[in-house]
């Protein structure tokens, strides 16, 4: 109700402090959609410690620590500067060489780390690291699904 009251008057700036805290997953999606719908009509200042929400909702990020601005940029540029690599966790029935070969089609610099025995019906867990800032998960999944040496693949991003 408070968010509705705030945006009804069409302010130039809307400040939202932790707008998704305490919400169920469906409500979180609705708040993300609301923030996206405000794009171009009001400047939204979003205060949050949930970095995934910031990445999905913001074009520019300012990081403030103890009252001092310590970093600013796009979510992608900050991820690249401070984290460096994106990590994708993959569970698949495949050997490491086949998986890495398929991943290198998407990103020639991809690195693979096999996790300790996973053992669920022949599945093995791998971590793939990429220094590319963009999300490669869709391209990786498409590549894995088209490779006959890889089956039963699941992928998530870190």
C-alpha positions as CSV (number, residue, x, y, z in Angstrom):
1,X,0.0,0.0,0.0
2,X,2.9,2.4,0.8
3,X,4.5,1.9,-2.6
4,X,1.1,2.6,-4.3
5,X,0.7,5.8,-2.3
6,X,4.3,6.9,-3.2
7,X,4.0,6.5,-7.0
8,X,0.4,7.7,-7.5
9,X,1.6,11.3,-7.4
10,X,4.1,10.6,-10.1
11,X,7.2,11.9,-8.3
12,X,10.5,12.7,-10.1
13,X,12.3,10.5,-7.6
14,X,11.0,7.4,-5.8
15,X,13.1,5.9,-2.9
16,X,12.5,2.3,-2.1
17,X,14.3,0.8,1.0
18,X,14.5,-3.0,0.8
19,X,11.2,-3.3,-1.2
20,X,11.3,-7.1,-1.4
21,X,12.1,-8.0,2.2
22,X,9.5,-10.3,3.7
23,X,7.7,-11.0,0.4
24,X,7.0,-14.4,-1.1
25,X,8.6,-15.2,-4.5
26,X,5.5,-14.2,-6.5
27,X,5.3,-10.8,-4.7
28,X,9.1,-10.3,-5.4
29,X,8.4,-10.7,-9.1
30,X,5.5,-8.2,-8.9
31,X,7.8,-5.6,-7.3
32,X,10.5,-6.2,-9.9
33,X,7.8,-5.7,-12.6
34,X,6.7,-2.5,-10.9
35,X,10.2,-1.1,-10.7
36,X,10.7,-1.9,-14.4
37,X,7.3,-0.2,-15.3
38,X,8.5,3.0,-13.6
39,X,11.6,3.2,-15.9
40,X,11.4,6.4,-17.8
41,X,8.8,8.0,-15.7
42,X,10.6,8.4,-12.3
43,X,14.1,7.9,-11.0
44,X,14.0,4.9,-8.6
45,X,16.6,4.9,-5.8
46,X,16.7,1.3,-4.5
47,X,18.4,0.6,-1.2
48,X,19.1,-3.1,-0.7
49,X,21.7,-5.6,0.5
50,X,20.2,-8.3,-1.8
51,X,22.6,-8.1,-4.7
52,X,20.6,-10.3,-7.0
53,X,17.7,-7.9,-6.7
54,X,20.0,-4.9,-7.4
55,X,21.4,-6.7,-10.5
56,X,17.9,-7.5,-11.9
57,X,16.4,-4.0,-11.2
58,X,19.1,-1.4,-11.6
59,X,21.0,0.2,-14.5
60,X,23.6,1.9,-12.2
61,X,24.8,0.9,-8.7
62,X,26.4,2.9,-6.0
63,X,28.0,1.0,-3.1
64,X,28.2,3.0,0.1
65,X,30.2,1.7,3.1
66,X,30.0,3.6,6.4
67,X,28.7,6.7,4.6
68,X,31.4,6.8,1.9
69,X,30.9,6.0,-1.7
70,X,33.3,3.2,-2.4
71,X,32.2,2.1,-5.9
72,X,29.8,2.9,-8.7
73,X,29.0,1.5,-12.1
74,X,26.7,-0.9,-14.0
75,X,26.1,-4.2,-12.3
76,X,28.1,-5.9,-15.0
77,X,31.1,-3.6,-14.6
78,X,31.1,-3.9,-10.8
79,X,30.8,-7.7,-11.0
80,X,33.8,-7.8,-13.4
81,X,35.9,-5.4,-11.3
82,X,35.3,-7.0,-7.9
83,X,34.4,-10.6,-8.5
84,X,36.2,-11.2,-11.8
85,X,34.8,-14.6,-12.9
86,X,31.3,-15.8,-13.2
87,X,30.8,-19.4,-12.0
88,X,28.2,-21.8,-13.4
89,X,27.5,-25.0,-11.5
90,X,26.6,-27.8,-13.8
91,X,25.2,-31.3,-12.9
92,X,25.4,-33.6,-15.9
93,X,26.1,-37.2,-17.0
94,X,29.3,-36.3,-19.0
95,X,33.0,-36.6,-18.7
96,X,35.0,-33.4,-17.9
97,X,36.6,-33.3,-21.4
98,X,33.3,-33.3,-23.2
99,X,31.7,-30.7,-20.9
100,X,34.7,-28.4,-21.2
101,X,34.9,-28.8,-24.9
102,X,31.3,-27.8,-25.3
103,X,31.7,-24.9,-22.8
104,X,34.7,-23.5,-24.8
105,X,32.5,-23.1,-27.9
106,X,30.6,-20.5,-25.9
107,X,33.7,-19.0,-24.1
108,X,37.2,-20.1,-25.2
109,X,38.6,-19.0,-21.9
110,X,36.2,-21.2,-19.8
111,X,37.8,-23.2,-17.0
112,X,36.3,-26.3,-15.4
113,X,36.6,-27.6,-11.9
114,X,35.2,-31.0,-11.1
115,X,33.5,-31.2,-7.7
116,X,33.9,-34.2,-5.3
117,X,31.8,-37.3,-6.2
118,X,28.2,-36.3,-6.6
119,X,27.0,-39.8,-7.3
120,X,23.3,-39.3,-8.0
121,X,22.4,-41.7,-10.8
122,X,25.7,-41.1,-12.6
123,X,25.5,-37.3,-12.4
124,X,28.8,-35.4,-11.8
125,X,28.9,-31.8,-10.5
126,X,31.2,-29.3,-12.3
127,X,32.0,-25.6,-11.7
128,X,32.7,-23.7,-14.9
129,X,34.4,-20.3,-14.6
130,X,34.2,-17.5,-17.1
131,X,35.8,-14.0,-17.0
132,X,33.1,-12.7,-19.4
133,X,30.7,-10.4,-17.5
134,X,27.6,-11.3,-19.4
135,X,25.4,-14.2,-18.4
136,X,26.3,-17.2,-20.6
137,X,23.9,-19.7,-19.0
138,X,21.4,-19.8,-21.9
139,X,24.2,-20.3,-24.4
140,X,25.9,-22.9,-22.3
141,X,22.6,-24.9,-21.8
142,X,22.0,-24.7,-25.6
143,X,25.5,-26.0,-26.3
144,X,25.2,-28.8,-23.7
145,X,21.7,-29.9,-24.9
146,X,23.0,-30.2,-28.5
147,X,26.0,-32.3,-27.5
148,X,25.3,-36.1,-27.6
149,X,28.1,-36.7,-25.1
150,X,26.2,-34.7,-22.4
151,X,22.9,-35.8,-20.9
152,X,20.7,-34.8,-18.1
153,X,22.3,-31.4,-17.6
154,X,21.2,-28.8,-15.0
155,X,22.9,-25.4,-14.7
156,X,22.8,-22.6,-12.2
157,X,24.8,-19.3,-12.0
158,X,26.8,-18.1,-9.0
